Amino acid sequence: MILKSTLAEVADAQMGNLLNRDTGLPRHATEKYPVLASHALIISGIRRCGKSTMLNQLLQRKFEDAFYFNFEDPRLFDLERNDFPRLDEVIADRESRTLYFDEIQVLDGWERYVRQKLDEGFQLVITGSNATLLSHELGTKLTGRHITKELFPFSWKEFCEFKSLRLSEASLTAYMKAGGFPEYVKTGNDDILHQLFEDILLRDIAARYGVRDVKTLQRLALYLVSNVGNLVSGNKLRSLFGVGATSTVMEYFSHLQQTWLLFFVPRFSYSMRKQSINPRKVYAIDTGLVNVNTKSFSDDHGRVLENLVFLFLRRSFHEICYFSEKGECDFVVFDKGKARNIVQVCYELTPDNLDRELNGLFEALTFFEMKKGFIVTKNQSDRFKRDGKIAEVIPVHDFFGG
């Protein structure tokens, strides 16, 4: 239980802090974010990717009288659902019809409160660092009255705008090393990404999901970020880390993905059961985060490039698989259940690897009955044809639209 006066003081302090922040680089994603009176706009993404800064941009550009409230504030640890009527009074005193709620998912039953405010005619923008904000369950809890979006760390183009660099091979190399977390790009202080990694494991996973064996969670997470681009399976990791059950490892996988730290890409199969038991390829939300926490990663240019291509695809598409039959292909991108793009990643094509890369791509093209796919490289261009199908070799900066 919290006093109304305390809620008012916290709200005023939070709004002052938000308005005093640098509005930063205008994010490209905000152009796609509609704010409607009939629907809540839900924006979710990993910690420190710029959600609060983006809220400030929206506030100063569109809704100067909006009411902002961050539910993760330490002064609100005792906040519960019974306090919502007092929060309503604070909102009424501000006479605002637009509400910006940050990290509201920390409260049980927040969906009902959001639905109540929508029914009262408020415009709502909600941000948070947990993917449950984007889950299909919200379709029933908010009866479809929400639009969901994701925010990622800086893209390569945003990185170049922030650093005043040209879109070039050199700037892409710098981006591969630094990644896109705004504060790290600005300062280059490794402690920022060390602390972020720990905060996600301890606050967003261990505390939120009641994980008791924190040490094993930390060791597993470090192993996974050290192996991005590689295949991992719950059964093998159960044995490697001495975990009691494979299901526990898979729960850790789910938590790591819910917080956007890691993504687990399944092997394509028409059987959902086979998809669930086959090894998955693991990728990280940011190459800078991996570089800082696992120094060996930056030397493996092929895996860094593959991770960047995954993130480029993932920004636009949720359904991505790898293909593995006789040969292998890194990414098959689906939209509404239909294959839309097939992509192979190879840092440098050589006489030793050319057949393997082409065979994997052409096999996937044949399987999905598509005519053209891509082999993304560091800086090579070429074109190969086989049985009426085309393999377009393209430099990564061209693939990204540079």
C-alpha positions as CSV (number, residue, x, y, z in Angstrom):
1,M,0.0,0.0,0.0
2,I,1.3,3.4,-1.0
3,L,0.1,6.9,-0.1
4,K,-1.3,9.1,-2.9
5,S,1.2,11.8,-1.9
6,T,4.1,9.4,-2.5
7,L,2.7,8.4,-5.9
8,A,2.5,12.1,-6.8
9,E,6.0,12.8,-5.7
10,V,7.4,9.9,-7.6
11,A,5.5,10.8,-10.8
12,D,6.7,14.4,-10.6
13,A,10.3,13.3,-10.1
14,Q,10.2,10.8,-12.8
15,M,8.8,13.2,-15.3
16,G,11.4,15.8,-14.4
17,N,14.2,13.2,-14.9
18,L,12.7,12.2,-18.3
19,L,12.4,15.7,-19.6
20,N,16.0,16.6,-18.5
21,R,17.4,13.7,-20.6
22,D,19.0,14.3,-23.9
23,T,16.4,13.4,-26.5
24,G,19.2,11.6,-28.4
25,L,19.1,10.2,-31.9
26,P,15.6,10.0,-33.4
27,R,15.0,6.3,-33.8
28,H,13.9,5.0,-37.2
29,A,11.4,2.7,-35.6
30,T,9.3,5.5,-34.1
31,E,8.0,6.3,-37.6
32,K,6.2,3.0,-37.5
33,Y,4.6,3.5,-34.1
34,P,1.0,4.7,-34.2
35,V,-0.6,6.1,-31.0
36,L,-4.4,5.4,-31.1
37,A,-7.1,6.2,-28.6
38,S,-8.6,2.8,-29.1
39,H,-5.5,0.7,-28.8
40,A,-2.6,0.5,-26.4
41,L,0.8,0.8,-28.1
42,I,3.1,-1.7,-26.4
43,I,6.9,-1.3,-27.1
44,S,9.2,-3.9,-25.6
45,G,12.9,-4.6,-25.9
46,I,16.1,-5.4,-24.0
47,R,17.2,-3.1,-21.2
48,R,19.2,0.0,-22.2
49,C,18.3,-0.2,-25.8
50,G,16.7,3.3,-25.7
51,K,13.1,2.8,-24.8
52,S,12.9,5.7,-22.3
53,T,14.7,8.0,-24.7
54,M,12.3,7.1,-27.4
55,L,9.4,7.8,-25.0
56,N,10.9,11.2,-24.4
57,Q,11.1,11.8,-28.2
58,L,7.4,10.8,-28.6
59,L,6.4,13.0,-25.6
60,Q,8.1,16.1,-26.9
61,R,7.1,15.6,-30.5
62,K,3.4,14.5,-30.0
63,F,2.2,14.6,-26.4
64,E,3.7,17.3,-24.3
65,D,1.1,16.9,-21.6
66,A,1.5,13.1,-21.2
67,F,1.6,11.5,-17.8
68,Y,4.8,9.3,-17.4
69,F,5.1,6.6,-14.8
70,N,7.9,4.0,-14.4
71,F,6.6,1.1,-12.3
72,E,10.1,-0.3,-11.7
73,D,11.2,2.7,-9.6
74,P,12.6,1.4,-6.2
75,R,10.3,3.8,-4.4
76,L,7.4,1.7,-5.7
77,F,8.4,-1.7,-4.5
78,D,5.3,-1.9,-2.3
79,L,2.9,-0.9,-5.1
80,E,0.1,-3.4,-5.6
81,R,-3.2,-3.5,-7.5
82,N,-5.1,-2.0,-4.6
83,D,-3.1,1.2,-5.2
84,F,-4.5,1.7,-8.7
85,P,-7.4,3.9,-7.5
86,R,-4.9,6.3,-5.9
87,L,-2.8,6.3,-9.0
88,D,-6.1,7.2,-10.9
89,E,-6.4,10.2,-8.6
90,V,-2.9,11.4,-9.4
91,I,-3.5,11.0,-13.1
92,A,-6.8,13.0,-12.8
93,D,-4.9,15.8,-11.0
94,R,-2.6,16.1,-13.9
95,E,-5.5,16.4,-16.4
96,S,-3.7,14.3,-19.0
97,R,-5.4,12.0,-21.5
98,T,-2.2,10.3,-22.7
99,L,-0.4,7.8,-20.4
100,Y,3.2,6.6,-20.8
101,F,3.7,3.5,-18.6
102,D,7.2,2.1,-18.3
103,E,7.9,-1.5,-17.1
104,I,4.3,-2.0,-16.0
105,Q,4.6,-5.7,-16.4
106,V,6.3,-6.0,-13.0
107,L,2.8,-5.7,-11.5
108,D,0.4,-8.7,-11.6
109,G,-2.9,-7.8,-13.2
110,W,-1.6,-4.8,-15.1
111,E,-3.5,-5.9,-18.2
112,R,-6.8,-5.2,-16.5
113,Y,-5.7,-1.7,-15.4
114,V,-4.6,-0.9,-19.0
115,R,-8.0,-2.2,-20.3
116,Q,-9.7,0.1,-17.8
117,K,-7.8,3.2,-18.9
118,L,-8.6,2.3,-22.6
119,D,-12.3,2.0,-21.7
120,E,-12.0,5.5,-20.1
121,G,-10.7,7.0,-23.3
122,F,-7.0,7.4,-22.5
123,Q,-4.2,7.0,-25.1
124,L,-1.6,4.5,-23.7
125,V,2.0,3.9,-24.6
126,I,3.5,1.0,-22.6
127,T,7.2,0.0,-22.6
128,G,9.0,-2.9,-21.0
129,S,11.9,-5.2,-21.0
130,N,10.1,-8.6,-21.1
131,A,8.7,-10.3,-24.2
132,T,5.5,-11.3,-22.4
133,L,4.4,-7.8,-23.3
134,L,4.3,-9.1,-26.9
135,S,2.8,-12.5,-26.2
136,H,-0.3,-13.8,-27.8
137,E,-1.9,-14.0,-24.3
138,L,-2.5,-10.3,-24.5
139,G,-4.9,-10.9,-27.3
140,T,-7.3,-12.3,-24.8
141,K,-6.5,-10.1,-21.8
142,L,-6.8,-6.9,-23.8
143,T,-9.3,-8.3,-26.3
144,G,-7.2,-7.3,-29.2
145,R,-7.0,-3.6,-28.2
146,H,-3.2,-3.4,-28.5
147,I,-0.5,-2.9,-31.1
148,T,2.8,-4.5,-30.3
149,K,6.3,-3.3,-31.4
150,E,9.9,-4.2,-30.6
151,L,12.8,-1.8,-30.1
152,F,16.3,-3.1,-30.7
153,P,19.7,-1.5,-30.1
154,F,21.0,0.8,-32.8
155,S,21.0,-0.6,-36.3
156,W,24.1,0.0,-38.5
157,K,22.4,3.0,-40.1
158,E,21.5,4.5,-36.7
159,F,25.0,3.7,-35.4
160,C,26.5,5.7,-38.3
161,E,24.1,8.6,-37.8
162,F,24.9,8.7,-34.1
163,K,28.7,8.6,-34.8
164,S,28.5,10.8,-37.9
165,L,30.0,8.1,-40.0
166,R,29.4,7.2,-43.7
167,L,27.7,4.0,-44.6
168,S,30.9,2.1,-45.6
169,E,32.8,-1.1,-45.1
170,A,34.9,0.7,-42.4
171,S,31.9,1.8,-40.4
172,L,30.3,-1.6,-40.6
173,T,33.5,-3.1,-39.2
174,A,33.3,-0.6,-36.3
175,Y,29.7,-1.5,-35.8
176,M,30.5,-5.2,-35.7
177,K,32.8,-4.6,-32.8
178,A,30.9,-2.0,-30.8
179,G,27.3,-3.1,-31.4
180,G,24.4,-0.7,-30.9
181,F,23.6,-0.1,-27.2
182,P,23.4,3.8,-27.2
183,E,25.3,4.4,-24.0
184,Y,28.1,2.1,-24.9
185,V,28.4,3.6,-28.4
186,K,28.6,7.0,-26.8
187,T,31.2,6.2,-24.1
188,G,33.0,3.0,-25.1
189,N,33.0,2.0,-21.4
190,D,33.0,-1.8,-21.1
191,D,31.6,-1.7,-17.6
192,I,28.2,-0.6,-19.1
193,L,27.9,-3.9,-21.0
194,H,29.3,-6.0,-18.2
195,Q,26.7,-4.5,-15.8
196,L,23.9,-4.9,-18.4
197,F,24.7,-8.6,-18.8
198,E,24.6,-9.1,-15.0
199,D,21.4,-7.0,-14.6
200,I,19.6,-9.1,-17.1
201,L,20.6,-12.4,-15.5
202,L,20.0,-11.3,-11.9
203,R,17.1,-8.8,-12.1
204,D,15.2,-9.8,-15.2
205,I,15.6,-13.6,-14.9
206,A,16.7,-14.8,-11.5
207,A,14.5,-12.4,-9.4
208,R,11.5,-12.4,-11.8
209,Y,11.3,-16.1,-12.4
210,G,12.6,-17.3,-9.0
211,V,15.7,-19.0,-10.3
212,R,17.6,-20.5,-7.3
213,D,20.7,-21.8,-9.0
214,V,22.0,-18.4,-10.1
215,K,25.5,-19.7,-10.6
216,T,24.5,-22.2,-13.2
217,L,22.3,-19.7,-15.0
218,Q,25.3,-17.3,-15.2
219,R,27.6,-20.1,-16.5
220,L,25.1,-21.2,-19.0
221,A,24.4,-17.7,-20.3
222,L,28.2,-17.1,-20.7
223,Y,28.6,-20.3,-22.6
224,L,25.7,-19.4,-24.9
225,V,26.9,-15.9,-25.7
226,S,30.4,-17.4,-26.4
227,N,28.8,-19.8,-28.9
228,V,26.5,-17.5,-31.0
229,G,26.1,-18.9,-34.5
230,N,26.6,-22.5,-33.2
231,L,24.1,-25.3,-32.6
232,V,23.0,-25.9,-29.0
233,S,20.6,-28.4,-27.4
234,G,19.0,-28.7,-24.0
235,N,20.0,-32.3,-23.6
236,K,23.8,-31.7,-24.2
237,L,23.9,-28.6,-22.0
238,R,22.1,-30.5,-19.2
239,S,25.0,-32.9,-19.2
240,L,27.6,-30.2,-19.6
241,F,26.4,-28.1,-16.7
242,G,25.1,-30.9,-14.5
243,V,21.5,-29.7,-14.5
244,G,18.9,-32.1,-13.2
245,A,16.5,-32.1,-16.2
246,T,16.6,-31.0,-19.8
247,S,13.3,-29.1,-19.1
248,T,15.2,-26.8,-16.7
249,V,17.7,-25.9,-19.4
250,M,14.9,-25.2,-21.8
251,E,13.3,-23.0,-19.2
252,Y,16.5,-21.0,-19.0
253,F,16.5,-20.8,-22.8
254,S,13.0,-19.3,-22.6
255,H,14.0,-16.8,-19.9
256,L,17.0,-15.7,-21.9
257,Q,14.9,-15.2,-25.0
258,Q,12.1,-13.4,-23.1
259,T,14.6,-10.7,-22.0
260,W,16.0,-10.4,-25.6
261,L,19.5,-11.4,-24.5
262,L,19.5,-14.4,-26.8
263,F,17.5,-15.8,-29.7
264,F,17.2,-19.5,-30.5
265,V,16.6,-20.3,-34.1
266,P,15.0,-23.8,-34.8
267,R,15.8,-26.2,-37.6
268,F,13.0,-26.1,-40.2
269,S,10.6,-28.9,-40.1
270,Y,6.9,-29.3,-40.9
271,S,6.6,-31.2,-37.6
272,M,6.5,-28.8,-34.6
273,R,7.6,-31.7,-32.4
274,K,10.8,-32.2,-34.4
275,Q,11.4,-28.4,-34.4
276,S,11.2,-28.5,-30.6
277,I,13.7,-31.4,-30.1
278,N,16.3,-30.6,-32.8
279,P,19.3,-28.5,-31.9
280,R,18.9,-24.7,-32.3
281,K,21.2,-22.0,-33.5
282,V,21.8,-19.3,-30.9
283,Y,22.3,-15.6,-31.6
284,A,22.8,-12.6,-29.4
285,I,20.9,-9.3,-29.3
286,D,24.1,-7.3,-29.9
287,T,27.6,-8.1,-31.1
288,G,29.1,-5.4,-28.8
289,L,27.6,-7.1,-25.7
290,V,29.1,-10.4,-26.8
291,N,32.5,-8.9,-27.6
292,V,32.8,-7.2,-24.2
293,N,31.7,-10.3,-22.2
294,T,33.5,-12.9,-24.3
295,K,36.7,-11.6,-25.8
296,S,37.3,-14.5,-28.2
297,F,34.1,-13.7,-30.1
298,S,35.5,-10.6,-31.9
299,D,38.2,-12.6,-33.6
300,D,35.6,-15.0,-35.3
301,H,34.5,-12.7,-38.1
302,G,32.3,-15.3,-39.7
303,R,30.1,-15.7,-36.6
304,V,30.0,-11.9,-36.0
305,L,28.8,-11.4,-39.5
306,E,26.2,-14.2,-39.2
307,N,24.9,-12.7,-36.0
308,L,24.5,-9.3,-37.6
309,V,22.6,-10.7,-40.6
310,F,20.3,-12.5,-38.2
311,L,19.6,-9.3,-36.3
312,F,18.9,-7.5,-39.6
313,L,16.4,-10.1,-40.6
314,R,14.9,-10.4,-37.1
315,R,14.1,-6.7,-37.0
316,S,11.5,-7.2,-39.7
317,F,10.5,-10.9,-39.3
318,H,9.7,-13.1,-36.3
319,E,9.7,-16.5,-38.0
320,I,13.2,-17.5,-39.0
321,C,14.6,-21.1,-39.3
322,Y,17.8,-22.7,-40.4
323,F,17.6,-25.4,-43.1
324,S,19.5,-28.7,-42.8
325,E,19.1,-31.7,-45.0
326,K,22.0,-32.9,-47.2
327,G,23.4,-29.4,-47.0
328,E,22.8,-26.5,-44.7
329,C,21.5,-23.0,-45.2
330,D,21.7,-20.4,-42.4
331,F,18.4,-18.6,-42.7
332,V,14.9,-19.2,-44.1
333,V,12.7,-16.2,-43.4
334,F,8.9,-16.8,-43.3
335,D,6.1,-14.3,-43.4
336,K,2.5,-15.5,-42.6
337,G,3.7,-19.1,-42.9
338,K,5.3,-18.8,-46.4
339,A,9.0,-18.7,-47.1
340,R,10.0,-15.2,-48.3
341,N,13.8,-15.0,-48.2
342,I,16.6,-17.5,-48.1
343,V,20.0,-16.3,-46.9
344,Q,23.4,-18.0,-46.6
345,V,26.2,-16.1,-44.7
346,C,29.9,-16.6,-45.5
347,Y,32.5,-14.0,-44.4
348,E,34.7,-14.9,-47.5
349,L,34.0,-17.3,-50.3
350,T,37.0,-19.3,-51.3
351,P,37.6,-22.3,-53.6
352,D,37.5,-24.5,-50.5
353,N,34.0,-23.5,-49.3
354,L,32.2,-22.3,-52.5
355,D,30.6,-25.7,-53.3
356,R,29.4,-26.2,-49.7
357,E,27.8,-22.7,-49.5
358,L,26.2,-23.0,-52.9
359,N,24.9,-26.5,-52.4
360,G,23.2,-25.5,-49.1
361,L,21.6,-22.5,-50.7
362,F,20.4,-24.2,-53.9
363,E,19.0,-27.1,-51.9
364,A,17.0,-24.8,-49.8
365,L,15.8,-22.9,-52.8
366,T,14.6,-26.1,-54.4
367,F,12.9,-27.3,-51.3
368,F,10.9,-24.1,-50.8
369,E,10.4,-23.6,-54.6
370,M,12.0,-20.2,-54.7
371,K,14.1,-18.9,-57.6
372,K,16.6,-16.6,-55.9
373,G,18.6,-16.5,-52.6
374,F,21.5,-14.6,-51.2
375,I,25.0,-15.4,-50.0
376,V,26.0,-12.4,-47.8
377,T,29.8,-11.8,-47.6
378,K,32.1,-9.2,-46.2
379,N,32.8,-7.5,-49.5
380,Q,32.4,-10.0,-52.5
381,S,29.9,-9.7,-55.3
382,D,29.0,-12.5,-57.8
383,R,26.2,-14.5,-59.3
384,F,25.7,-18.2,-59.8
385,K,22.9,-20.1,-61.6
386,R,21.8,-23.6,-61.3
387,D,18.6,-25.3,-62.7
388,G,17.0,-22.0,-63.3
389,K,17.8,-20.7,-59.8
390,I,20.0,-17.8,-58.8
391,A,22.5,-17.4,-55.9
392,E,23.3,-13.7,-55.6
393,V,26.6,-13.0,-53.8
394,I,26.3,-9.6,-52.1
395,P,28.5,-7.6,-49.7
396,V,26.9,-7.2,-46.3
397,H,26.7,-3.4,-46.5
398,D,24.7,-3.7,-49.7
399,F,22.5,-6.3,-48.2
400,F,21.8,-3.9,-45.3
401,G,21.0,-1.2,-47.7
402,G,24.2,0.8,-47.5
